[in-house]
Amino acid sequence: DSNIVGWYQTTHLGQFFSSTVIETQFLYQTEIPRSVLVVYDSLQSAIGKPAFKALQLTTQFMKTYAEANEVGRAAMADFPSNDMFMEIPVSISSSVIAEAFLVDWAISDPVSTTSQVGILDVENQAFLEKNVQLLIGSLQELAEEQQKLIMYERNAARKGDPPQKGGRDRFNRNVQPRHLDTMILSQQIQNYCKAINGFAGDTFGKIFLMSNKPSGSGNAKK
């Protein structure tokens, strides 16, 4: 079907990076090179930000991911995590009739359609707190993945040692951690940091606007 442009994924606070998402998007782009992943985050619209985001796997990642097989994923160890996805600009357009309806609605009810005082609220810190909690959790998971990699390298270095007593070496399987998991966690951490940085920047702007608002309590001149 020539009308298929990709697939969509709903998310909560940008938690959409996973091996399943990467594998699905890889299959889509293999069959349809121009296909995209559309991510919808309803909480973004609640704080006045665009709720839709379109992403594609980069050409370099597609090539590396295709060449690396399930046994030899070590080829992806040197691939930078910030080059996995690239964001495609999203532009939303409406018909002239829809724009005329919105203008007429704004003129007929200017208070409810044009008043944006509510977006200057700086007391709602739930979005920031949740992103910080998720960031801490991702950092802990990344530390665990790094610890697994360290243990794997240590066990691989002892591979030539004589077997221990009791024959336990038969059951000691040294499984190599997947570098893709570390890349996914790194990408997720970057996403959380961008969200926190953007929220903090918006908050400083709101504070600046509120600090310069007219007080309206001046004494009238006689």
N, C-alpha and C positions, 0 to 999 in steps of 0.2 A: 504494500500500500504506500503510494508516494506521499500521502498526507500525514504519515506518522513522523513526528519530529522528536520522539523520545518518550520519557516516562516521568512521573512525578513522585515526590516523596514528602509526606508531611513530617514535621519535626517539632521538637520542643526545645527552645533555647539553643538551636543549632546543633543538636545531637544527632547528626545523620551520617557521620563518617564511620564506615565499617567495611569489613572485607566483602560482605554481601553487596553493598552499594557499589563498590569498585568493580566487582566481578560482573554485576548486571550492566553497569555502564560500559564496561569493556566489551561485552557481547553486543550491546546496542551499537556502539561506535564501529565495531568490526563489520557489522552488517550494513549500518547506515552511518557513514562517517560524519554527517552533519547533525546527528541526533544529540540532544541535550538532556540533562537532568534538571527538572524544575523542582526546587525546594520551596515549600510553603511553611512559614512559621507564623502562626496566628498572634503570638505574643509581640512580634515586631510591630504589627499594625496597632496594637494596644498602646504602644509608646510613641506612635507617630512616625514609624519607619516603614520602608517598603517591606511587604510580607513575602514577596516572591524573589527568587534568586535562580538564575540559570547557570549551570556549570557543565564543563566538559573536561575529560581527561586530556592532558597535553600529549602532543605527538611523541615527545621523548619518553614519557611514561608508558604510552601504548606500546612502543617498540620494545622497551625493556621488559615490560610485563609479558609480552608475547614470547620473547626469547627465553625468559627464565621458566623452567619447568618446575614441577612440584618438588622435585628432589634437590635441585640446585638453585634455590631462591637467594643464595649468597650474592648473586649478580646484582641484586637490588640494594645491597648494603650501602653502597656509595651514592645512591640516588637521593638528592635532597627532597625532603618531604614537602617543602613549599612549592615544588614544581609538579605536584601530582595533578591538581585541578587548575583550571583557568576559568574565570568568571566571564560570562557572556552578557553584554549590556541588554537590559530589558526595557523596552519602550511600550507604553500603554497608550493607545489612541482610541478615541470614541467618535461616533458619527456626529454630524452637524446637528441632527435632531436631539441627540442626547445632550450635547453641550448647551443647546438652546433651553432644554428642560431644566438643566442645573442652574443656568443663569436666571431663569424665571423663578425658580424655587428660592434662590438666594435673595432676589429682589423682594419677593412676597413675604419672606420670613428672615430678615437680616440678623436677628438676635441669635437664633438657634443655628443658623448656617454659617455665619461668619465669625462668631465669637469663639476665640481660641484661648481663653484665659486658662482653661483646665490643663493645657499642655505645659503650663509654667509650674506645675506642681513639682516640688523638689523633695517632698516628704516620702514619696513612694520609693523605698529602697529594696523592695522584694526582688526586682529584676536583677539588681546589682548583687545582692546577697546570694541569690541562687547561682549566678554565674561564678562567683567566687568559690562557692561550695563545689560546683562541678569542676572548676579548675584545680582545686586541691585534690579531688578524687582522681582526676586524670594524671596529675603529677605523681601521685602514689602508685598508680598502675604503671606509669612509665618507669619509675624506680624499680618496681618488681620485674618488669621486662628486662631492664638492664642487669639486674641481679641474676636472672636466669641465663643471660648471655655470658656473664662472667663465670658462672658455675659451669656452663658448657665448655668454655675455653679451658678452664682448669682441668676438667675431666678429660678433654681431648688431649691435653698435654701429658696426662698420666696414662695414656693408652698403652704405652710400651712397658708399663710397670708389670711385675709378676703378679699373677692372680692371688687374691687374698685367701685366707683359710676359710673353709666352709663352703667353697664354691659359689659365693654370692655374685661373682662377676657375671654368671650366666643370666641373672635377672636385673643387672644394673644397665639399663638402656639409657644411653646418652643422646637424647633427642635434641636436635638443633632448634632453637627458637626461631620463629618466623620474623624476618626483618620487616615484613609488611605490617605486622602488628605495631611495631615501634613507630613506623612512619605514620600510621593512622592516628596513634595517640599524639604524636607531635603535631599533626595537622589539626587535631581537635583542640589541643592546647593553644595553638595560634588563633583559632577561631574564637575561643573564650577570651583571650587577651584582647582581640580586636573589639569584641562586644563590650568588655569592661572599659576599654579606652574610649570608645564612642559614647558610652553612657556617661562617663566622667566628663568628657568634653561638652556634652549637651547640658549637663548639670551646671557647669561653670557658666555657660552662656545664659541659662535661666536665672542664676543668681545675679549676674551682671544686669540683666533686664529688670529684675525685681528691685534691685538696689537703686536704679535710676528712674523708677516710676514716680510721677508727681504725688506728693503727699496729700494735697487738697485740704490741709489743715492750717493754711496761712491765715493771718488776721486780716480782715477787710480794712481797707484804707478809709478813713473818715473824709 
